């Protein structure tokens, strides 16, 4: 759960206004999240555990894009579209996107993953 607290701290770092009620299902929105979170991770390199949390969120959105595109989809084009969309954002839109990327379904899914991983670490196979 310490990890989720750090994720919420990252959300506070990115938060700058109300979180928009935008569906997180489109590939472009997911690609925007990859870009925003990648830039955030680059700023947090000195904070190893927080950096890892951001990278987990970024991986989550990468998987969502891959699922939407299928095995032969053009991931590079999807990520370029996200980069281009972020480049057109105002500072307020950028902060709102960062907040959205760390909220909703992504937060619930990754919270479950963190709990699952904590449970795995508590009882490794070699101890059985």
DSSP file (Angstrom, degrees, kcal/mol; ACC not computed):
  #  RESIDUE AA STRUCTURE BP1 BP2  ACC     N-H-->O    O-->H-N    N-H-->O    O-->H-N    TCO  KAPPA ALPHA  PHI   PSI    X-CA   Y-CA   Z-CA
    1    1 A X     >        0   0    0      0, 0.0     4,-1.9     0, 0.0     5,-0.2   0.000 360.0 360.0 360.0 -22.3    0.0    0.0    0.0
    2    2 A X  H  >  +     0   0    0      1,-0.2     4,-2.0     2,-0.2     5,-0.1   0.874 360.0  57.6 -58.5 -34.1    3.0    2.3    0.4
    3    3 A X  H  > S+     0   0    0      1,-0.2     4,-2.0     2,-0.2    -1,-0.2   0.896 104.0  49.7 -64.0 -40.8    3.2    2.1   -3.4
    4    4 A X  H  > S+     0   0    0      2,-0.2     4,-2.4     1,-0.2    -1,-0.2   0.867 107.3  54.8 -68.6 -34.4   -0.3    3.4   -3.8
    5    5 A X  H  X S+     0   0    0     -4,-1.9     4,-1.9     1,-0.2    -1,-0.2   0.915 108.8  48.7 -62.4 -40.8    0.4    6.3   -1.5
    6    6 A X  H  X S+     0   0    0     -4,-2.0     4,-2.1     2,-0.2    -2,-0.2   0.879 108.7  53.7 -65.2 -36.9    3.3    7.2   -3.7
    7    7 A X  H  X S+     0   0    0     -4,-2.0     4,-2.1     1,-0.2    -2,-0.2   0.904 108.7  48.9 -63.4 -40.2    1.1    6.9   -6.7
    8    8 A X  H  X S+     0   0    0     -4,-2.4     4,-2.1     2,-0.2    -1,-0.2   0.858 107.8  54.9 -67.3 -33.9   -1.3    9.4   -5.1
    9    9 A X  H  X S+     0   0    0     -4,-1.9     4,-1.9     2,-0.2    -2,-0.2   0.892 107.1  50.2 -64.2 -38.5    1.6   11.7   -4.4
   10   10 A X  H  X S+     0   0    0     -4,-2.1     4,-2.2     2,-0.2    -2,-0.2   0.901 107.6  54.5 -64.6 -39.7    2.5   11.6   -8.1
   11   11 A X  H  X S+     0   0    0     -4,-2.1     4,-2.3     1,-0.2    -2,-0.2   0.904 107.5  49.4 -59.2 -41.4   -1.1   12.5   -8.8
   12   12 A X  H  < S+     0   0    0     -4,-2.1    -1,-0.2     1,-0.2    -2,-0.2   0.876 108.2  54.7 -64.9 -36.4   -0.8   15.5   -6.5
   13   13 A X  H  < S+     0   0    0     -4,-1.9    -2,-0.2     1,-0.2    -1,-0.2   0.900 117.3  35.5 -61.6 -41.4    2.4   16.4   -8.4
   14   14 A X  H  < S+     0   0    0     -4,-2.2    85,-0.3    84,-0.1    84,-0.2   0.732  94.5 106.9 -85.3 -23.4    0.5   16.4  -11.7
   15   15 A X     <  +     0   0    0     -4,-2.3    81,-0.1    -5,-0.2     3,-0.1  -0.265  24.9 149.2 -65.2 138.4   -2.8   17.7  -10.5
   16   16 A X        -     0   0    0      1,-0.4     2,-0.3    76,-0.1    -1,-0.1   0.370  65.6 -14.6-145.7  -1.4   -3.7   21.2  -11.4
   17   17 A X  S    S-     0   0    0     78,-0.2    -1,-0.4    76,-0.1     2,-0.1  -0.944  97.9 -28.0-176.9-167.2   -7.4   21.3  -11.7
   18   18 A X        -     0   0    0     -2,-0.3     2,-0.5     1,-0.1    81,-0.1  -0.375  63.8-113.3 -66.6 142.3  -10.5   19.2  -12.0
   19   19 A X        -     0   0    0     80,-0.1    -1,-0.1    -2,-0.1    78,-0.1  -0.655  34.8-121.6 -76.9 125.0  -10.1   15.8  -13.6
   20   20 A X        -     0   0    0     -2,-0.5     2,-1.7    76,-0.2    -1,-0.1  -0.378  13.6-123.9 -69.2 146.5  -11.9   15.7  -16.9
   21   21 A X        +     0   0    0     -2,-0.1     2,-0.4     2,-0.0    -1,-0.1  -0.481  58.1 147.0 -88.0  66.3  -14.6   13.1  -17.3
   22   22 A X        -     0   0    0     -2,-1.7     2,-0.1     7,-0.0    -2,-0.0  -0.860  54.1-110.4-105.3 135.6  -13.0   11.6  -20.5
   23   23 A X        -     0   0    0     -2,-0.4     3,-0.4     1,-0.1     6,-0.1  -0.386  18.4-148.8 -63.0 139.3  -13.3    7.9  -21.2
   24   24 A X  S    S+     0   0    0      1,-0.2    -1,-0.1     5,-0.1     6,-0.0   0.252  75.9  90.1 -92.9  13.2   -9.9    6.2  -20.9
   25   25 A X        +     0   0    0      4,-0.1    -1,-0.2     5,-0.0     2,-0.1   0.722  59.2  94.9 -87.5 -20.7  -10.7    3.6  -23.6
   26   26 A X  S  > S-     0   0    0     -3,-0.4     4,-2.0     1,-0.1     5,-0.2  -0.438  74.5-130.1 -76.5 146.6   -9.4    5.3  -26.7
   27   27 A X  H  > S+     0   0    0      1,-0.2     4,-2.7     2,-0.2     5,-0.2   0.846 107.6  56.4 -60.7 -35.3   -5.9    4.5  -27.9
   28   28 A X  H  > S+     0   0    0      2,-0.2     4,-2.5     1,-0.2    -1,-0.2   0.938 106.8  48.3 -65.2 -45.0   -5.2    8.2  -28.3
   29   29 A X  H  > S+     0   0    0      1,-0.2     4,-2.0     2,-0.2    -1,-0.2   0.907 113.2  48.7 -60.0 -40.3   -6.0    8.9  -24.6
   30   30 A X  H  X S+     0   0    0     -4,-2.0     4,-2.0     2,-0.2    -2,-0.2   0.896 110.7  50.3 -65.7 -39.9   -3.8    5.9  -23.7
   31   31 A X  H  X S+     0   0    0     -4,-2.7     4,-2.0     2,-0.2    -2,-0.2   0.859 107.8  53.6 -67.6 -34.7   -1.0    7.2  -25.8
   32   32 A X  H  X S+     0   0    0     -4,-2.5     4,-2.9     2,-0.2     5,-0.2   0.918 107.7  51.5 -62.6 -42.5   -1.3   10.7  -24.2
   33   33 A X  H  X S+     0   0    0     -4,-2.0     4,-2.8     1,-0.2     5,-0.3   0.894 106.7  53.4 -62.4 -39.8   -1.0    8.9  -20.8
   34   34 A X  H  X S+     0   0    0     -4,-2.0     4,-2.2     2,-0.2    -1,-0.2   0.934 112.9  44.3 -59.4 -45.2    2.2    7.2  -22.0
   35   35 A X  H  X S+     0   0    0     -4,-2.0     4,-2.3     2,-0.2    -2,-0.2   0.950 115.7  45.4 -65.4 -50.3    3.7   10.5  -23.0
   36   36 A X  H  X S+     0   0    0     -4,-2.9     4,-2.0     1,-0.2    -2,-0.2   0.919 116.7  45.2 -62.0 -44.5    2.7   12.4  -19.9
   37   37 A X  H  X S+     0   0    0     -4,-2.8     4,-2.9    -5,-0.2    -1,-0.2   0.862 110.4  54.5 -70.0 -34.8    3.8    9.6  -17.6
   38   38 A X  H  X S+     0   0    0     -4,-2.2     4,-2.0    -5,-0.3    -1,-0.2   0.915 109.8  46.9 -62.6 -42.2    7.1    9.2  -19.5
   39   39 A X  H  X S+     0   0    0     -4,-2.3     4,-1.2     2,-0.2    -2,-0.2   0.885 112.7  50.2 -66.2 -37.7    7.8   12.9  -19.0
   40   40 A X  H >X S+     0   0    0     -4,-2.0     4,-0.8    -5,-0.2     3,-0.5   0.927 109.0  51.4 -64.8 -44.8    6.9   12.6  -15.3
   41   41 A X  H >< S+     0   0    0     -4,-2.9     3,-0.9     1,-0.2    -2,-0.2   0.885 105.5  56.3 -59.8 -38.8    9.1    9.6  -14.9
   42   42 A X  H >< S+     0   0    0     -4,-2.0     3,-0.7     1,-0.3    -1,-0.2   0.834 106.9  49.6 -63.0 -31.5   12.0   11.5  -16.5
   43   43 A X  H << S+     0   0    0     -4,-1.2    -1,-0.3    -3,-0.5     3,-0.3   0.646 110.5  51.7 -79.2 -15.1   11.6   14.2  -13.9
   44   44 A X  T X<  +     0   0    0     -3,-0.9     3,-2.4    -4,-0.8     7,-0.4   0.158  65.6 121.4-110.0  17.6   11.6   11.7  -11.0
   45   45 A X  T <  S+     0   0    0     -3,-0.7    -1,-0.2     1,-0.3     3,-0.1   0.764  72.7  58.3 -57.0 -26.9   14.7    9.7  -11.7
   46   46 A X  T 3  S+     0   0    0     -3,-0.3     2,-0.7     1,-0.2    -1,-0.3   0.615  96.9  66.0 -78.9 -10.1   16.2   10.5   -8.3
   47   47 A X  S <> S-     0   0    0     -3,-2.4     4,-2.7     1,-0.2     5,-0.2  -0.772  70.1-174.1-112.3  84.5   13.2    9.0   -6.5
   48   48 A X  H  > S+     0   0    0     -2,-0.7     4,-2.0     1,-0.2    -1,-0.2   0.845  77.5  43.4 -53.2 -50.7   13.5    5.3   -7.4
   49   49 A X  H  > S+     0   0    0      1,-0.2     4,-1.6     2,-0.2    -1,-0.2   0.892 116.2  47.7 -69.6 -37.6   10.3    3.9   -5.9
   50   50 A X  H  > S+     0   0    0     -3,-0.2     4,-2.1     2,-0.2    -1,-0.2   0.904 110.1  53.6 -66.8 -40.4    8.2    6.7   -7.2
   51   51 A X  H  X S+     0   0    0     -4,-2.7     4,-2.2    -7,-0.4    -2,-0.2   0.902 106.6  53.0 -58.0 -42.7    9.8    6.4  -10.6
   52   52 A X  H  X S+     0   0    0     -4,-2.0     4,-1.9    -5,-0.2    -1,-0.2   0.877 106.6  52.2 -63.4 -38.3    8.9    2.7  -10.6
   53   53 A X  H  X S+     0   0    0     -4,-1.6     4,-2.0     2,-0.2    -1,-0.2   0.931 109.5  48.8 -64.1 -44.8    5.2    3.5   -9.9
   54   54 A X  H  X S+     0   0    0     -4,-2.1     4,-2.4     1,-0.2    -2,-0.2   0.909 110.3  51.6 -60.7 -41.6    5.0    5.9  -12.8
   55   55 A X  H  X S+     0   0    0     -4,-2.2     4,-2.5     1,-0.2    -1,-0.2   0.851 106.2  54.9 -66.2 -33.5    6.6    3.3  -15.1
   56   56 A X  H  X S+     0   0    0     -4,-1.9     4,-1.9     2,-0.2    -1,-0.2   0.921 109.4  46.9 -63.6 -43.2    4.0    0.8  -13.9
   57   57 A X  H  X S+     0   0    0     -4,-2.0     4,-1.9     2,-0.2    -2,-0.2   0.909 111.5  51.5 -63.5 -41.1    1.2    3.1  -15.0
   58   58 A X  H  X S+     0   0    0     -4,-2.4     4,-2.0     1,-0.2    -2,-0.2   0.914 109.2  50.1 -63.4 -42.5    3.0    3.8  -18.3
   59   59 A X  H  X S+     0   0    0     -4,-2.5     4,-2.3     1,-0.2    -1,-0.2   0.868 105.9  57.7 -62.0 -36.7    3.2    0.0  -18.9
   60   60 A X  H  X S+     0   0    0     -4,-1.9     4,-1.8     1,-0.2    -1,-0.2   0.930 108.8  44.4 -58.5 -47.3   -0.5   -0.3  -18.1
   61   61 A X  H  X S+     0   0    0     -4,-1.9     4,-2.1     2,-0.2    -1,-0.2   0.837 109.5  56.2 -70.7 -31.8   -1.4    2.2  -20.9
   62   62 A X  H  X S+     0   0    0     -4,-2.0     4,-2.5     1,-0.2    -1,-0.2   0.924 108.0  48.9 -62.3 -43.5    1.1    0.5  -23.3
   63   63 A X  H  X S+     0   0    0     -4,-2.3     4,-2.5     1,-0.2    -2,-0.2   0.884 108.3  53.8 -64.3 -38.2   -0.7   -2.8  -22.8
   64   64 A X  H  X S+     0   0    0     -4,-1.8     4,-2.0     2,-0.2    -1,-0.2   0.909 110.1  47.1 -63.0 -41.1   -4.1   -1.1  -23.3
   65   65 A X  H  X S+     0   0    0     -4,-2.1     4,-2.7     2,-0.2     5,-0.3   0.939 111.4  50.5 -65.6 -45.3   -2.9    0.3  -26.7
   66   66 A X  H  X S+     0   0    0     -4,-2.5     4,-2.2     1,-0.2    -2,-0.2   0.902 110.0  50.8 -59.7 -41.0   -1.5   -3.1  -27.7
   67   67 A X  H  < S+     0   0    0     -4,-2.5    -1,-0.2     1,-0.2    -2,-0.2   0.895 113.3  45.4 -63.4 -39.7   -4.8   -4.7  -26.8
   68   68 A X  H  < S+     0   0    0     -4,-2.0    -2,-0.2     1,-0.2    -1,-0.2   0.871 117.9  42.7 -70.9 -36.9   -6.7   -2.2  -28.9
   69   69 A X  H  < S-     0   0    0     -4,-2.7     3,-0.3    -5,-0.1    -2,-0.2   0.775 102.8-137.8 -81.1 -27.2   -4.3   -2.4  -31.9
   70   70 A X    ><  -     0   0    0     -4,-2.2     3,-1.5    -5,-0.3    -1,-0.1  -0.193  41.5 -57.8  84.8 173.0   -3.9   -6.1  -32.0
   71   71 A X  T 3  S+     0   0    0      1,-0.3    -1,-0.2    -4,-0.1    -4,-0.1   0.736 137.5  42.6 -65.2 -23.2   -0.6   -8.0  -32.5
   72   72 A X  T 3  S+     0   0    0     -3,-0.3    -1,-0.3    -6,-0.1    -2,-0.1   0.312  86.8 122.5-105.7   8.5    0.1   -6.3  -35.9
   73   73 A X  S <  S-     0   0    0     -3,-1.5     2,-1.3    -7,-0.2     3,-0.2  -0.274  72.7-106.1 -70.8 158.3   -1.0   -2.8  -35.0
   74   74 A X     >  +     0   0    0      1,-0.2     4,-1.8    -5,-0.1     5,-0.1  -0.691  38.4 175.7 -89.8  90.6    1.5    0.1  -35.4
   75   75 A X  H  > S+     0   0    0     -2,-1.3     4,-2.6     1,-0.2     5,-0.2   0.878  78.9  57.2 -62.8 -39.8    2.5    1.0  -31.8
   76   76 A X  H  > S+     0   0    0      1,-0.2     4,-2.2     2,-0.2    -1,-0.2   0.899 106.8  48.6 -60.5 -40.8    5.0    3.6  -32.9
   77   77 A X  H  > S+     0   0    0      2,-0.2     4,-2.2     1,-0.2    -1,-0.2   0.894 110.9  50.6 -66.6 -39.5    2.2    5.5  -34.8
   78   78 A X  H  X S+     0   0    0     -4,-1.8     4,-1.8     1,-0.2    -2,-0.2   0.916 112.3  46.2 -64.4 -42.6   -0.1    5.3  -31.8
   79   79 A X  H  X S+     0   0    0     -4,-2.6     4,-2.4     2,-0.2    -2,-0.2   0.856 110.5  53.1 -69.9 -34.2    2.6    6.7  -29.5
   80   80 A X  H  X S+     0   0    0     -4,-2.2     4,-2.7    -5,-0.2    -1,-0.2   0.899 106.8  52.9 -65.4 -39.6    3.5    9.4  -32.0
   81   81 A X  H  X S+     0   0    0     -4,-2.2     4,-2.3     1,-0.2    -2,-0.2   0.903 109.9  48.7 -61.9 -40.3   -0.1   10.5  -32.1
   82   82 A X  H  X S+     0   0    0     -4,-1.8     4,-2.4     2,-0.2    -2,-0.2   0.918 111.2  49.4 -63.9 -43.7    0.0   10.7  -28.3
   83   83 A X  H  X S+     0   0    0     -4,-2.4     4,-2.0     1,-0.2    -2,-0.2   0.914 112.0  48.6 -61.1 -43.6    3.2   12.8  -28.4
   84   84 A X  H  X S+     0   0    0     -4,-2.7     4,-0.9     2,-0.2    -1,-0.2   0.899 110.9  50.5 -64.3 -40.8    1.7   15.1  -31.0
   85   85 A X  H >< S+     0   0    0     -4,-2.3     3,-0.6     1,-0.2     4,-0.3   0.902 110.3  49.4 -64.9 -40.8   -1.5   15.5  -28.9
   86   86 A X  H >< S+     0   0    0     -4,-2.4     3,-1.5     1,-0.2    -1,-0.2   0.882 104.8  59.5 -64.8 -37.2    0.5   16.4  -25.8
   87   87 A X  H 3< S+     0   0    0     -4,-2.0    -1,-0.2     1,-0.3    -2,-0.2   0.751 105.0  49.9 -62.5 -24.0    2.5   18.9  -27.8
   88   88 A X  T << S+     0   0    0     -4,-0.9    -1,-0.3    -3,-0.6    -2,-0.2   0.471  91.8 106.4 -92.1  -3.1   -0.7   20.8  -28.6
   89   89 A X    <   -     0   0    0     -3,-1.5     2,-0.1    -4,-0.3    -3,-0.0  -0.440  66.9-128.1 -80.7 148.7   -1.9   20.9  -25.0
   90   90 A X     >  -     0   0    0     -2,-0.1     4,-2.3     1,-0.1     5,-0.2  -0.394  36.4-100.6 -78.2 169.6   -1.9   23.9  -22.7
   91   91 A X  H  > S+     0   0    0      1,-0.2     4,-2.2     2,-0.2     5,-0.2   0.894 124.8  50.2 -60.5 -40.0   -0.2   23.6  -19.3
   92   92 A X  H  > S+     0   0    0      2,-0.2     4,-2.3     1,-0.2    -1,-0.2   0.904 110.0  49.1 -67.0 -41.0   -3.6   23.2  -17.7
   93   93 A X  H  > S+     0   0    0      2,-0.2     4,-2.5     1,-0.2    -1,-0.2   0.893 110.3  52.7 -62.9 -39.2   -4.7   20.5  -20.1
   94   94 A X  H  X S+     0   0    0     -4,-2.3     4,-2.2     2,-0.2    -2,-0.2   0.924 110.0  46.8 -62.6 -46.3   -1.4   18.7  -19.5
   95   95 A X  H  X S+     0   0    0     -4,-2.2     4,-2.0     1,-0.2    -1,-0.2   0.902 112.4  50.2 -63.8 -40.9   -1.9   18.7  -15.7
   96   96 A X  H  X S+     0   0    0     -4,-2.3     4,-2.4     1,-0.2    -2,-0.2   0.892 109.1  51.9 -64.4 -39.9   -5.5   17.5  -16.1
   97   97 A X  H  X S+     0   0    0     -4,-2.5     4,-2.3     1,-0.2    -2,-0.2   0.915 108.0  52.1 -62.8 -42.5   -4.3   14.7  -18.4
   98   98 A X  H  X S+     0   0    0     -4,-2.2     4,-0.8   -84,-0.2    -1,-0.2   0.901 110.4  48.0 -60.2 -41.5   -1.7   13.6  -15.8
   99   99 A X  H >< S+     0   0    0     -4,-2.0     3,-0.8   -85,-0.3    -1,-0.2   0.924 111.7  49.8 -64.2 -44.4   -4.4   13.5  -13.1
  100  100 A X  H >< S+     0   0    0     -4,-2.4     3,-1.5     1,-0.2     6,-0.2   0.866 104.9  58.2 -62.7 -37.1   -6.7   11.5  -15.3
  101  101 A X  H 3< S+     0   0    0     -4,-2.3    -1,-0.2     1,-0.3    -2,-0.2   0.742 109.4  44.6 -67.9 -22.0   -4.0    9.0  -16.2
  102  102 A X  T << S+     0   0    0     -4,-0.8    -1,-0.3    -3,-0.8     2,-0.2   0.237 110.5  65.5-103.5  12.3   -3.5    8.1  -12.5
  103  103 A X  S X> S+     0   0    0     -3,-1.5     3,-0.9    -4,-0.1     4,-0.6  -0.618  83.3  18.1-124.6 179.8   -7.2    7.9  -11.7
  104  104 A X  H 3> S-     0   0    0      1,-0.2     4,-2.0    -2,-0.2     3,-0.2  -0.240 121.5  -2.6  64.5-137.4  -10.2    5.8  -12.4
  105  105 A X  H 3> S+     0   0    0      1,-0.2     4,-3.1     2,-0.2     5,-0.3   0.863 131.5  57.5 -59.8 -40.3   -9.8    2.3  -13.9
  106  106 A X  H <> S+     0   0    0     -3,-0.9     4,-2.6     1,-0.2     5,-0.3   0.927 108.0  46.8 -58.9 -45.2   -6.0    2.6  -14.1
  107  107 A X  H  X S+     0   0    0     -4,-0.6     4,-2.2     2,-0.2    -1,-0.2   0.918 114.3  47.3 -64.3 -42.9   -5.7    3.2  -10.4
  108  108 A X  H  X S+     0   0    0     -4,-2.0     4,-2.0     2,-0.2    -2,-0.2   0.930 114.1  46.9 -64.0 -45.8   -8.1    0.4   -9.6
  109  109 A X  H  X S+     0   0    0     -4,-3.1     4,-1.9     1,-0.2    -2,-0.2   0.925 115.5  44.6 -63.2 -45.1   -6.3   -2.1  -11.9
  110  110 A X  H  X S+     0   0    0     -4,-2.6     4,-2.7    -5,-0.3    -1,-0.2   0.825 108.5  57.4 -72.5 -29.9   -2.9   -1.2  -10.7
  111  111 A X  H  X S+     0   0    0     -4,-2.2     4,-2.4    -5,-0.3    -1,-0.2   0.929 108.1  48.1 -61.6 -44.1   -4.0   -1.3   -7.0
  112  112 A X  H  X S+     0   0    0     -4,-2.0     4,-2.6     1,-0.2    -2,-0.2   0.899 111.5  50.4 -61.5 -40.8   -5.1   -4.9   -7.6
  113  113 A X  H  X S+     0   0    0     -4,-1.9     4,-2.8     2,-0.2    -2,-0.2   0.912 109.8  49.6 -64.7 -42.8   -1.7   -5.6   -9.3
  114  114 A X  H  X S+     0   0    0     -4,-2.7     4,-2.4     2,-0.2    -2,-0.2   0.917 112.6  47.4 -62.6 -43.0    0.2   -4.1   -6.4
  115  115 A X  H  X S+     0   0    0     -4,-2.4     4,-2.2     2,-0.2    -2,-0.2   0.930 112.9  49.6 -63.1 -45.0   -1.8   -6.1   -3.9
  116  116 A X  H  X S+     0   0    0     -4,-2.6     4,-2.0     1,-0.2    -2,-0.2   0.923 112.0  47.3 -58.7 -46.7   -1.3   -9.3   -5.9
  117  117 A X  H  X S+     0   0    0     -4,-2.8     4,-2.3     1,-0.2    -1,-0.2   0.874 109.6  53.5 -66.0 -37.3    2.5   -8.7   -6.2
  118  118 A X  H  X S+     0   0    0     -4,-2.4     4,-1.2     1,-0.2    -1,-0.2   0.900 109.1  49.7 -62.3 -39.8    2.7   -8.0   -2.4
  119  119 A X  H  X S+     0   0    0     -4,-2.2     4,-0.7     1,-0.2    -2,-0.2   0.884 109.8  50.8 -66.5 -38.5    1.0  -11.4   -1.8
  120  120 A X  H >< S+     0   0    0     -4,-2.0     3,-0.9     1,-0.2    -2,-0.2   0.911 109.1  51.0 -64.6 -41.8    3.4  -13.2   -4.1
  121  121 A X  H 3< S+     0   0    0     -4,-2.3     3,-0.5     1,-0.2    -1,-0.2   0.758 102.5  61.5 -67.5 -24.6    6.4  -11.7   -2.4
  122  122 A X  H 3< S+     0   0    0     -4,-1.2    -1,-0.2     1,-0.3    -2,-0.2   0.722 116.4  27.8 -75.6 -20.8    5.1  -12.8    1.0
  123  123 A X  S << S-     0   0    0     -3,-0.9    -1,-0.3    -4,-0.7    -2,-0.1  -0.538  79.3-170.6-141.7  71.0    5.2  -16.4    0.1
  124  124 A X    >   -     0   0    0     -3,-0.5     3,-1.9    -2,-0.1     4,-0.3  -0.279  33.6-115.4 -66.4 151.4    7.8  -17.2   -2.5
  125  125 A X  G >  S+     0   0    0      1,-0.3     3,-1.6     2,-0.2    -1,-0.1   0.822 112.1  62.6 -56.4 -34.8    7.8  -20.7   -4.1
  126  126 A X  G 3  S+     0   0    0      1,-0.3    -1,-0.3     2,-0.1    -2,-0.1   0.653  96.4  60.2 -69.4 -12.4   11.3  -21.6   -2.6
  127  127 A X  G <         0   0    0     -3,-1.9    -1,-0.3     1,-0.2    -2,-0.2   0.502 360.0 360.0 -90.9  -3.3    9.8  -21.2    0.9
  128  128 A X    <         0   0    0     -3,-1.6    -1,-0.2    -4,-0.3    -2,-0.1   0.452 360.0 360.0 -86.1 360.0    7.3  -24.0    0.4
